Amino acid sequence: MTTSTHTAGHTPIYEELVEEHGDILAEARAAAEHSQRTASQALDWSDLRRRE
């Protein structure tokens, strides 16, 4: 027996939260991707190896 009325693809609670507060998950995802790119650039020492 299931009591959930949730259907795939329809998330009214999430949609309501996005309307009220913005898409926090998308913002967090974008910030994480930016941090990952920044860290990759900071840790890329390939130019130092080429100069030797």
C-alpha positions, 0 to 999 in steps of 0.5 A, spaced: 500 500 500 502 506 498 500 513 500 504 517 495 500 521 490 507 524 487 508 522 480 514 522 476 516 529 473 511 533 477 513 536 483 509 542 486 512 543 492 519 544 489 516 548 483 513 552 489 519 553 493 523 555 486 517 561 485 518 563 492 526 563 493 529 562 486 532 555 483 537 554 489 539 547 486 541 550 479 545 556 483 549 551 487 550 547 481 553 553 477 557 555 483 560 548 484 562 548 477 565 555 477 569 552 483 571 546 480 574 550 474 577 555 478 581 549 482 582 546 476 586 552 473 589 553 480 592 546 480 594 546 473 602 545 473 602 543 466 605 550 464 611 549 469 613 542 466 613 545 459 618 551 461 623 546 463 
